[in-house]
Each structure stands twice: as C-alpha cells, then as structure tokens.
Amino acid sequence: MNRETLIKNTVNKINKLPDSEIIEVSDFTDFLICKIEDQILTKGIEEVISKSKSFDFLNEEEDLYTVKDLKER
C-alpha cells in the first residue's frame, strides 16, 4: 500500500472515531513526531561531535601510564 492510500484510509478511520478518541490519536501523532525529531537531533549531534577537533590535543599527549605500571594483569 502506498503512502497516499494509507493516509486516506487512516483519515477515513479517524473520521469514524468519537471526539475523545480523536484527541488520543492526535496526542499519539504528536508523540511520534517528537520521537522522530529527537532521533534527527541526536543523529545531528553525533555527526557534529564525530567531526569535532576539540579533543585532538589528547592525541598529542604522551601516555602517563603503561602496562608496566599495572600491579595485576
């Protein structure tokens, strides 16, 4: 089933619902949209962080400890 047909069928079903149930459907769609927006935002933040050079200076520091410093292995 394509998107347009699915939307049309869903709208027809929603039109048959009582007002109280339509409010519930509306609340659920708001929830789904917020969830999708959060996923998009999280993905964007991950991309920005992965490309960031803020912590590159750590690659240039020498290691303070080595395996020889361990008391137990």
C-alpha positions in Angstrom: 0.0 0.0 0.0 1.4 3.4 -1.0 1.7 6.4 1.3 -1.3 8.3 -0.2 -3.6 5.3 0.1 -2.5 4.6 3.7 -3.1 8.3 4.7 -6.5 8.3 3.0 -7.6 5.1 4.8 -6.3 6.4 8.1 -8.2 9.7 7.8 -11.4 7.7 6.9 -10.9 5.6 10.0 -10.2 8.7 12.2 -13.4 10.4 10.9 -15.4 7.5 12.3 -14.0 7.9 15.8 -15.7 9.8 18.7 -14.1 13.1 19.7 -12.4 11.7 22.8 -10.6 9.1 20.6 -9.6 11.7 18.1 -7.8 13.6 20.8 -5.9 10.4 21.7 -4.9 9.9 18.1 -3.7 13.5 17.9 -1.7 13.1 21.1 -0.1 9.9 19.8 0.9 11.6 16.5 2.4 14.4 18.5 4.4 11.8 20.4 5.6 10.1 17.2 6.7 13.5 15.7 8.6 14.4 18.9 10.3 11.0 18.8 11.4 11.4 15.2 12.6 15.0 15.8 14.7 13.7 18.8 16.2 11.0 16.6 17.1 13.5 14.0 18.6 15.9 16.6 20.6 13.1 18.2 22.0 12.0 14.9 23.0 15.5 14.1 24.7 15.9 17.4 26.6 12.7 16.9 27.8 13.9 13.5 29.0 17.2 14.8 30.8 15.5 17.7 32.4 12.9 15.4 33.8 15.7 13.2 34.8 17.9 16.1 38.5 18.5 16.7 38.0 19.7 20.3 39.8 16.7 21.8 42.6 16.3 19.2 45.1 17.7 21.7 44.7 14.5 23.6 46.3 12.5 20.8 49.4 14.6 21.1 49.9 13.9 24.9 52.2 11.2 25.9 50.8 8.4 27.9 51.1 8.8 31.7 50.8 5.1 32.4 51.9 2.0 30.7 51.2 -1.7 31.1 54.4 -1.9 33.3 52.6 0.4 35.8 49.9 -2.3 36.5 50.2 -4.2 39.7 48.0 -7.0 38.4 47.1 -8.2 35.0 
